[in-house]
């Protein structure tokens, strides 16, 4: 066994012993991913169902009642009949209803003339829910109108009309969990990888234990590698728990090969660990290092990686900054592998970028540690 092997074995053993004695590392690496994937995964969804709608039914004809029954039969609405607009406004003010649907007294008569109309009022304070509720109501009423045009409007049945048949590839049901969970895995891996090494390394700088290593024959590269390997194992364990939860708890499909997902995730874990080591070696202060780690890793991952905002719809300068964030490439790659399958162009390009970032941050952590000798 060479001197390098003996030193690495001793350092890695020391890190594992220290890791198991300090339970905070295990909590960050194992417990935090489980809590995030469960709490955020189950508690946060973009799917809107059972929207409470206050219905002011001024027209009590079978036609108007049939339209409301049609809306009630879907999973998206829960109609509440009210006697007046004032009562509906009270429900809207108290957030017991997200929208008011007013069916005027002349609805059936005007519908027979081809000028039928209803009024819809949504709660604009919550703009996202208001747009969703309004869009669902418009779509539901339009669908009812198309299906019953021959029944209630026989003389106005369209001839030669265009029937649009749309399909959403890779997510036919438009289930938000399917594209939300892969993004959440990226968030978890960023948090665990960066904060693990940031906390551990900066704490050792504060306690002076690294200085005691510097007087030994141990080299800076060996210190960096010995720090990475144990925490890579913890981060990878957390990642596998996330994969298990996404597949068996949330039933997210996995159309791409598992080995590519694992390989890309290993690359990103090294990126996160290297970033944390670099930050902590530069600052040497645990509190300050954690604040900077949050600023330069977590916030860009959440805001600029495509998790919340599509980078194609942001200003050019923000788009450029977003593509400097390593999580952007991991996010795109993971979503593609989960939902779309094997796209070798995305796989090759994004894996190459992640590999370059992994080498860059590992080299930076080595250089910064070397300068502090």
C-alpha positions as CSV (number, residue, x, y, z in Angstrom):
1,X,0.0,0.0,0.0
2,X,1.4,3.4,-1.0
3,X,1.7,6.4,1.3
4,X,-1.1,8.1,-0.6
5,X,-3.4,5.1,0.0
6,X,-2.5,4.9,3.7
7,X,-3.2,8.6,4.2
8,X,-6.4,8.5,2.3
9,X,-7.6,5.5,4.2
10,X,-6.9,7.1,7.5
11,X,-8.5,10.4,6.5
12,X,-11.6,8.8,5.2
13,X,-11.9,6.7,8.3
14,X,-11.6,9.8,10.4
15,X,-14.3,11.6,8.4
16,X,-16.7,8.6,8.7
17,X,-16.1,8.4,12.5
18,X,-16.6,12.1,12.9
19,X,-19.8,12.0,10.7
20,X,-21.4,9.2,12.8
21,X,-20.5,11.0,16.0
22,X,-21.9,14.3,14.8
23,X,-25.6,13.5,14.1
24,X,-26.2,16.8,12.4
25,X,-24.6,15.5,9.2
26,X,-26.9,12.5,9.1
27,X,-29.9,14.7,9.8
28,X,-29.0,16.9,6.9
29,X,-28.1,14.1,4.6
30,X,-30.9,11.6,5.4
31,X,-33.8,13.2,7.4
32,X,-34.0,16.5,5.5
33,X,-34.4,14.9,2.1
34,X,-37.2,12.6,3.4
35,X,-39.0,15.5,5.1
36,X,-38.7,17.8,2.0
37,X,-39.8,15.2,-0.5
38,X,-42.8,14.2,1.7
39,X,-44.0,17.6,3.1
40,X,-43.4,19.6,-0.1
41,X,-44.3,16.8,-2.5
42,X,-47.7,16.1,-0.9
43,X,-48.4,19.7,0.3
44,X,-47.5,21.6,-2.9
45,X,-49.3,21.0,-6.1
46,X,-50.3,23.1,-9.1
47,X,-53.3,21.0,-9.8
48,X,-56.5,22.7,-8.9
49,X,-59.6,20.6,-8.3
50,X,-63.0,21.0,-6.5
51,X,-63.0,24.7,-7.0
52,X,-65.8,26.2,-5.0
53,X,-68.1,28.2,-7.3
54,X,-71.1,30.2,-6.1
55,X,-73.9,29.8,-8.7
56,X,-76.5,32.6,-8.9
57,X,-79.2,30.7,-10.8
58,X,-81.7,33.4,-12.0
59,X,-82.9,31.1,-14.8
60,X,-84.4,27.9,-13.3
61,X,-85.1,26.3,-16.7
62,X,-83.9,22.7,-17.4
63,X,-81.3,24.1,-19.8
64,X,-79.6,26.2,-17.2
65,X,-79.8,23.5,-14.6
66,X,-78.3,21.0,-17.1
67,X,-75.3,23.3,-17.6
68,X,-74.6,23.6,-13.9
69,X,-75.1,19.8,-13.4
70,X,-72.5,19.3,-16.2
71,X,-70.0,21.5,-14.3
72,X,-70.8,19.7,-11.1
73,X,-70.1,16.3,-12.7
74,X,-66.4,17.2,-13.3
75,X,-63.6,17.0,-10.7
76,X,-62.8,20.6,-11.0
77,X,-65.9,22.3,-9.6
78,X,-68.0,22.2,-6.4
79,X,-71.0,24.5,-7.2
80,X,-72.8,26.2,-4.3
81,X,-76.3,27.6,-5.1
82,X,-77.0,31.0,-3.8
83,X,-80.1,33.1,-4.1
84,X,-78.5,36.5,-4.9
85,X,-75.3,38.1,-6.1
86,X,-74.9,39.7,-2.7
87,X,-74.8,36.2,-1.1
88,X,-72.2,35.1,-3.7
89,X,-70.0,38.2,-3.0
90,X,-70.1,37.3,0.7
91,X,-68.8,33.8,0.0
92,X,-66.1,35.3,-2.3
93,X,-65.0,37.8,0.4
94,X,-64.7,35.1,3.0
95,X,-62.8,32.8,0.5
96,X,-65.5,30.2,0.7
97,X,-65.8,30.5,-3.1
98,X,-63.2,31.2,-5.7
99,X,-65.6,32.3,-8.4
100,X,-69.2,33.4,-8.9
101,X,-71.2,32.2,-11.9
102,X,-74.2,34.3,-12.7
103,X,-76.8,32.7,-15.1
104,X,-79.3,35.5,-16.0
105,X,-83.0,35.0,-16.2
106,X,-83.1,35.2,-20.0
107,X,-80.3,32.7,-20.5
108,X,-82.4,30.0,-22.2
109,X,-84.2,32.6,-24.4
110,X,-81.0,34.3,-25.5
111,X,-79.3,30.9,-26.0
112,X,-82.0,29.9,-28.5
113,X,-81.2,33.1,-30.4
114,X,-77.5,32.4,-30.4
115,X,-76.6,35.2,-28.0
116,X,-76.5,33.3,-24.7
117,X,-74.1,34.6,-22.1
118,X,-73.2,34.2,-18.5
119,X,-71.2,36.3,-16.1
120,X,-68.2,35.0,-14.2
121,X,-66.5,36.8,-11.3
122,X,-63.2,35.5,-9.9
123,X,-61.2,36.4,-6.7
124,X,-58.4,38.4,-8.3
125,X,-56.4,38.8,-5.1
126,X,-55.0,35.2,-5.7
127,X,-54.2,35.8,-9.3
128,X,-53.0,32.2,-10.0
129,X,-56.2,30.6,-8.7
130,X,-58.3,33.2,-10.3
131,X,-56.8,32.5,-13.7
132,X,-57.1,28.8,-13.2
133,X,-60.7,28.9,-12.0
134,X,-61.7,31.3,-14.8
135,X,-60.0,29.1,-17.4
136,X,-61.6,25.9,-16.1
137,X,-65.1,27.6,-16.1
138,X,-64.7,28.9,-19.6
139,X,-63.5,25.5,-20.8
140,X,-66.3,23.7,-19.1
141,X,-69.0,26.0,-20.4
142,X,-67.6,25.8,-23.9
143,X,-67.5,22.0,-23.7
144,X,-71.1,21.9,-22.5
145,X,-72.1,24.3,-25.3
146,X,-70.4,22.2,-28.0
147,X,-71.9,18.9,-26.7
148,X,-75.5,20.3,-26.5
149,X,-75.5,22.7,-29.4
150,X,-77.6,20.2,-31.4
151,X,-80.1,19.8,-28.5
152,X,-80.7,23.4,-27.5
153,X,-79.7,25.1,-30.8
154,X,-80.7,22.8,-33.6
155,X,-81.0,25.6,-36.1
156,X,-77.6,26.9,-35.2
157,X,-75.7,23.6,-35.3
158,X,-72.4,24.5,-37.0
159,X,-71.5,22.9,-40.2
160,X,-68.0,22.4,-41.4
161,X,-66.6,23.6,-38.1
162,X,-63.0,22.8,-37.1
163,X,-62.6,20.3,-34.3
164,X,-59.3,20.8,-32.5
165,X,-57.9,17.7,-31.0
166,X,-55.0,18.5,-28.7
167,X,-52.6,16.3,-26.9
168,X,-49.9,17.0,-24.4
169,X,-46.9,14.8,-24.9
170,X,-45.2,13.0,-22.0
171,X,-47.8,14.2,-19.5
172,X,-51.3,13.7,-21.0
173,X,-53.1,14.3,-17.8
174,X,-51.1,17.5,-17.1
175,X,-50.3,16.2,-13.6
176,X,-48.2,18.8,-11.9
177,X,-46.6,16.3,-9.6
178,X,-44.9,14.6,-12.5
179,X,-42.8,17.7,-13.4
180,X,-42.7,19.0,-9.9
181,X,-41.0,16.1,-8.2
182,X,-37.9,15.9,-10.5
183,X,-37.4,19.6,-9.8
184,X,-37.8,19.0,-6.1
185,X,-35.0,16.3,-6.2
186,X,-32.7,19.0,-7.7
187,X,-33.5,21.3,-4.8
188,X,-32.9,18.6,-2.2
189,X,-29.6,17.6,-3.8
190,X,-28.4,21.2,-3.9
191,X,-29.4,21.8,-0.3
192,X,-27.8,18.6,1.1
193,X,-24.6,18.7,-1.0
194,X,-23.7,22.3,-0.5
195,X,-24.7,22.7,3.1
196,X,-23.1,19.4,4.3
197,X,-19.6,20.4,3.2
198,X,-20.1,24.1,4.1
199,X,-21.1,23.3,7.6
200,X,-18.4,20.6,8.2
201,X,-15.5,22.4,6.6
202,X,-16.2,25.8,8.1
203,X,-16.7,24.3,11.5
204,X,-13.3,22.6,11.3
205,X,-11.7,26.0,10.2
206,X,-13.3,27.6,13.3
207,X,-12.1,24.8,15.7
208,X,-8.6,24.8,14.2
209,X,-8.6,21.1,13.5
210,X,-7.6,21.6,9.9
211,X,-4.4,23.5,11.0
212,X,-3.4,20.4,12.9
213,X,-3.7,18.4,9.7
214,X,-1.5,20.9,7.8
215,X,1.5,20.1,10.0
216,X,1.3,16.4,8.9
217,X,2.4,15.0,5.6
218,X,-1.2,15.1,4.4
219,X,-1.7,17.1,1.2
220,X,-4.5,19.6,0.4
221,X,-5.8,17.4,-2.4
222,X,-6.1,14.4,0.0
223,X,-8.0,16.6,2.5
224,X,-10.4,17.7,-0.2
225,X,-11.0,14.1,-1.4
226,X,-11.4,12.8,2.1
227,X,-14.0,15.4,2.8
228,X,-15.9,14.6,-0.4
229,X,-16.1,10.8,-0.3
230,X,-18.0,10.3,3.0
231,X,-20.5,13.1,2.3
232,X,-20.9,11.9,-1.2
233,X,-22.1,8.6,0.3
234,X,-24.6,10.5,2.5
235,X,-25.9,12.7,-0.4
236,X,-26.2,9.7,-2.7
237,X,-28.2,7.8,0.0
238,X,-30.6,10.8,0.2
239,X,-30.9,10.9,-3.6
240,X,-31.9,7.2,-3.7
241,X,-34.5,7.8,-1.0
242,X,-35.9,10.6,-3.3
243,X,-35.9,8.3,-6.3
244,X,-37.8,5.7,-4.2
245,X,-40.4,8.2,-3.1
246,X,-40.9,9.7,-6.6
247,X,-41.5,6.2,-8.0
248,X,-43.5,4.5,-5.3
249,X,-45.2,7.3,-3.4
250,X,-45.9,9.8,-6.2
251,X,-45.9,7.3,-9.1
252,X,-43.9,9.6,-11.3
253,X,-43.0,7.7,-14.5
254,X,-39.4,7.0,-15.3
255,X,-39.0,6.7,-19.1
256,X,-35.2,7.2,-19.2
257,X,-32.6,4.6,-18.1
258,X,-32.0,4.6,-14.4
259,X,-28.3,4.3,-14.8
260,X,-28.2,7.6,-16.7
261,X,-30.2,9.3,-13.9
262,X,-27.8,7.9,-11.3
263,X,-24.7,8.9,-13.3
264,X,-26.0,12.5,-13.8
265,X,-27.0,12.8,-10.2
266,X,-23.5,11.6,-9.1
267,X,-22.0,14.4,-11.2
268,X,-24.3,17.0,-9.6
269,X,-23.5,15.7,-6.1
270,X,-19.8,16.3,-6.8
271,X,-20.7,19.8,-8.1
272,X,-22.6,20.6,-4.9
273,X,-19.9,19.2,-2.6
274,X,-17.2,21.1,-4.4
275,X,-19.2,24.3,-4.2
276,X,-19.7,23.9,-0.5
277,X,-16.0,23.1,0.1
278,X,-14.9,26.2,-1.9
279,X,-17.3,28.6,0.0
280,X,-16.3,27.3,3.4
281,X,-12.5,27.3,2.6
282,X,-12.7,31.0,1.5
283,X,-14.8,32.3,4.4
284,X,-13.8,30.0,7.3
285,X,-16.8,31.2,9.3
286,X,-19.7,28.9,9.7
287,X,-22.5,31.4,9.9
288,X,-21.2,33.5,7.0
289,X,-20.5,30.5,4.9
290,X,-24.0,29.2,5.3
291,X,-25.5,32.6,4.4
292,X,-23.3,32.8,1.2
293,X,-24.1,29.1,0.4
294,X,-27.8,29.9,0.6
295,X,-27.4,33.0,-1.7
296,X,-25.2,31.4,-4.4
297,X,-26.7,27.9,-4.5
298,X,-30.2,27.6,-3.2
299,X,-31.8,30.8,-4.4
300,X,-30.5,30.5,-8.0
301,X,-31.5,26.8,-8.0
302,X,-35.1,27.7,-7.0
303,X,-35.5,30.9,-9.0
304,X,-33.2,30.6,-12.1
305,X,-33.0,26.9,-12.9
306,X,-36.4,26.5,-14.6
307,X,-38.1,25.0,-11.5
308,X,-40.6,27.9,-11.2
309,X,-40.0,30.1,-14.2
310,X,-39.5,28.9,-17.8
311,X,-36.1,30.4,-18.9
312,X,-37.5,30.8,-22.4
313,X,-39.9,33.5,-21.0
314,X,-37.5,35.6,-19.0
315,X,-35.4,38.6,-20.2
316,X,-32.2,37.7,-22.0
317,X,-29.9,38.8,-19.2
318,X,-31.7,36.6,-16.7
319,X,-31.6,33.7,-19.2
320,X,-27.9,34.0,-19.5
321,X,-27.5,34.1,-15.7
322,X,-29.8,31.1,-15.4
323,X,-27.6,29.1,-17.8
324,X,-24.6,29.7,-15.6
325,X,-26.3,27.8,-12.7
326,X,-25.3,24.1,-12.7
327,X,-28.7,23.1,-11.4
328,X,-30.3,24.4,-14.7
329,X,-28.7,21.5,-16.6
330,X,-29.5,18.9,-14.0
331,X,-33.1,20.1,-13.8
332,X,-33.6,19.9,-17.6
333,X,-31.8,16.5,-17.7
334,X,-33.8,15.0,-14.8
335,X,-37.2,16.2,-16.2
336,X,-36.3,14.8,-19.6
337,X,-35.2,11.5,-18.3
338,X,-38.3,11.1,-16.1
339,X,-41.0,12.1,-18.5
340,X,-39.6,12.2,-22.1
341,X,-37.2,9.3,-22.1
342,X,-33.8,9.0,-23.8
343,X,-32.9,12.2,-25.6
344,X,-29.2,11.7,-26.3
345,X,-28.6,15.4,-27.3
346,X,-29.8,16.6,-23.9
347,X,-28.1,13.8,-22.1
348,X,-24.7,14.4,-23.8
349,X,-24.7,18.1,-23.5
350,X,-26.0,18.4,-19.9
351,X,-23.8,15.6,-18.6
352,X,-20.8,17.2,-20.2
353,X,-21.6,20.6,-18.6
354,X,-22.1,19.0,-15.2
355,X,-18.8,17.1,-15.5
356,X,-17.1,20.4,-16.3
357,X,-18.6,22.1,-13.3
358,X,-17.6,19.1,-11.0
359,X,-14.0,19.4,-12.1
360,X,-14.1,23.2,-11.8
361,X,-15.4,23.3,-8.2
362,X,-13.2,20.4,-7.1
363,X,-10.2,22.2,-8.5
364,X,-11.2,25.4,-6.9
365,X,-11.7,23.8,-3.5
366,X,-8.2,22.3,-3.8
367,X,-6.6,25.6,-4.9
368,X,-8.3,27.6,-2.1
369,X,-7.4,25.1,0.5
370,X,-3.8,25.1,-0.7
371,X,-3.6,28.9,-0.5
372,X,-4.6,28.7,3.2
373,X,-1.7,26.4,4.2
